[in-house]
Amino acid sequence: MNITVYAIEKSKNEAMQSVIKDYLKMTKRFAKLEDKSIFNKQIALAQTKGDIEAKKSYSKAYEPYLNGFNVALDVTGDELDSFEFSEIFKQNSKVNFFIGGAFGFEKEFLKQTQKVISLSRLTYAHKVAKVVLFEQIYRGLCINANHPYHK
């Protein structure tokens, strides 16, 4: 199984990246998990112009990676418990997660994904949302493998 997490982020936070590296390491026995950050001049410029341009730039940056089962994290998405979340991995051998930039996603991009989820009704900083997502990926894989981590 291949799982990739894509995030629009200019730079990585060292403390959060350390936690993510731990999850990458622990997940190796269940799946190949990758952490991909995307940020370019077009995104930087678009973000200075406003939300419509920023969202378009995120879509353009992400569209080449829409292969496999695609999951977008968005406040409008379904709230799942950990068992429901783990079902994503039972049915798909290639899963891509997309974390939007500061302005979120275009509705058209969300329509191109197979699932839209929300991690919570709370709003998280992107770096925190990313750590929560990596933990839930590990937890979901452990649930499917009957590993005691979830207990």
Secondary structure per residue as TSV (DSSP state, phi and psi in degrees):
chain	resnum	aa	ss	phi	psi
A	1	M	-	360.0	138.5
A	2	N	E	-117.9	127.2
A	3	I	E	-127.4	129.8
A	4	T	E	-128.3	134.9
A	5	V	E	-108.7	119.5
A	6	Y	E	-105.4	134.4
A	7	A	E	-138.5	139.1
A	8	I	E	-83.6	105.3
A	9	E	-	-152.0	135.3
A	10	K	S	-72.7	-43.7
A	11	S	S	-145.2	158.3
A	12	K	-	-98.1	139.4
A	13	N	-	-82.0	124.1
A	14	E	H	-59.5	-43.2
A	15	A	H	-64.7	-45.4
A	16	M	H	-67.7	-38.0
A	17	Q	H	-64.2	-32.7
A	18	S	H	-63.3	-42.3
A	19	V	H	-65.2	-43.9
A	20	I	H	-61.3	-41.5
A	21	K	H	-59.8	-37.1
A	22	D	H	-61.9	-44.4
A	23	Y	H	-67.1	-37.6
A	24	L	H	-59.1	-42.8
A	25	K	H	-67.6	-45.9
A	26	M	H	-67.3	-29.9
A	27	T	H	-77.8	-16.7
A	28	K	T	-51.6	-34.0
A	29	R	T	-72.5	-16.5
A	30	F	T	-107.5	-35.4
A	31	A	-	-163.4	163.2
A	32	K	E	-89.3	115.8
A	33	L	E	-114.8	129.6
A	34	E	E	-123.9	149.5
A	35	D	E	-117.0	112.4
A	36	K	E	-119.3	122.0
A	37	S	E	-101.5	138.0
A	38	I	E	-126.3	126.1
A	39	F	-	-160.5	133.2
A	40	N	-	-144.5	178.6
A	41	K	H	-62.2	-35.8
A	42	Q	H	-64.3	-41.5
A	43	I	H	-66.0	-46.0
A	44	A	H	-57.9	-46.6
A	45	L	H	-65.6	-44.6
A	46	A	H	-60.9	-38.5
A	47	Q	H	-65.4	-26.3
A	48	T	H	-77.2	-18.4
A	49	K	H	-88.8	-19.7
A	50	G	-	129.4	-179.8
A	51	D	H	-67.9	-38.7
A	52	I	H	-63.8	-48.5
A	53	E	H	-65.1	-40.4
A	54	A	H	-61.8	-48.3
A	55	K	H	-59.8	-40.2
A	56	K	H	-62.0	-40.9
A	57	S	H	-67.2	-35.0
A	58	Y	H	-65.5	-45.3
A	59	S	H	-58.6	-46.6
A	60	K	H	-61.0	-40.2
A	61	A	H	-68.6	-35.4
A	62	Y	H	-86.8	-28.5
A	63	E	G	-54.1	-36.2
A	64	P	G	-63.6	-16.5
A	65	Y	G	-100.7	6.5
A	66	L	-	-80.3	74.8
A	67	N	-	-138.8	141.9
A	68	G	S	91.6	-154.8
A	69	F	E	-94.0	118.0
A	70	N	E	-107.3	129.3
A	71	V	E	-124.2	123.4
A	72	A	E	-101.5	139.5
A	73	L	E	-94.6	120.5
A	74	D	E	-152.6	147.4
A	75	V	E	-61.2	-22.5
A	76	T	E	-85.7	-2.6
A	77	G	E	-77.8	173.5
A	78	D	E	-71.9	139.2
A	79	E	E	-91.0	123.0
A	80	L	-	-113.1	151.2
A	81	D	-	-86.8	175.4
A	82	S	H	-63.6	-34.0
A	83	F	H	-69.2	-41.7
A	84	E	H	-64.0	-40.5
A	85	F	H	-61.7	-40.4
A	86	S	H	-64.2	-23.2
A	87	E	H	-62.8	-28.1
A	88	I	H	-55.5	-38.9
A	89	F	H	-81.6	-21.8
A	90	K	H	-70.3	-31.1
A	91	Q	S	-103.5	-4.1
A	92	N	-	-139.7	134.6
A	93	S	S	-93.4	-16.5
A	94	K	E	-132.4	115.6
A	95	V	E	-124.3	131.6
A	96	N	E	-117.7	130.5
A	97	F	E	-108.4	136.7
A	98	F	E	-121.3	122.3
A	99	I	E	-104.2	122.9
A	100	G	-	-68.8	168.1
A	101	G	B	-79.8	-167.2
A	102	A	T	-57.7	-25.5
A	103	F	T	-101.6	2.6
A	104	G	B	82.8	-153.0
A	105	F	-	-117.3	153.9
A	106	E	-	-72.1	145.9
A	107	K	H	-59.5	-35.6
A	108	E	H	-63.6	-37.3
A	109	F	H	-66.1	-44.6
A	110	L	H	-58.9	-34.5
A	111	K	H	-67.4	-21.8
A	112	Q	T	-83.5	-9.4
A	113	T	S	-94.4	159.8
A	114	Q	S	-85.5	-21.7
A	115	K	E	-150.8	142.3
A	116	V	E	-122.6	123.7
A	117	I	E	-126.5	158.6
A	118	S	E	-118.6	133.9
A	119	L	S	-73.4	-23.4
A	120	S	-	-176.2	163.4
A	121	R	S	-75.9	-15.4
A	122	L	S	-73.8	155.4
A	123	T	-	-98.3	129.5
A	124	Y	-	-112.5	150.9
A	125	A	-	-61.9	149.0
A	126	H	H	-56.0	-40.6
A	127	K	H	-65.2	-34.1
A	128	V	H	-73.3	-43.8
A	129	A	H	-58.0	-38.8
A	130	K	H	-65.1	-43.2
A	131	V	H	-64.2	-42.9
A	132	V	H	-59.9	-43.3
A	133	L	H	-62.0	-45.9
A	134	F	H	-61.6	-39.2
A	135	E	H	-64.4	-42.7
A	136	Q	H	-68.5	-33.3
A	137	I	H	-61.8	-48.8
A	138	Y	H	-60.7	-46.5
A	139	R	H	-59.7	-45.3
A	140	G	H	-61.1	-42.2
A	141	L	H	-66.7	-36.9
A	142	C	H	-65.5	-40.7
A	143	I	H	-58.2	-47.6
A	144	N	H	-66.0	-27.7
A	145	A	T	-94.4	5.3
A	146	N	T	55.0	35.4
A	147	H	-	-81.4	142.2
A	148	P	G	-71.3	-3.7
A	149	Y	G	-52.2	-39.6
A	150	H	G	-70.2	-23.2
A	151	K	-	-66.6	360.0
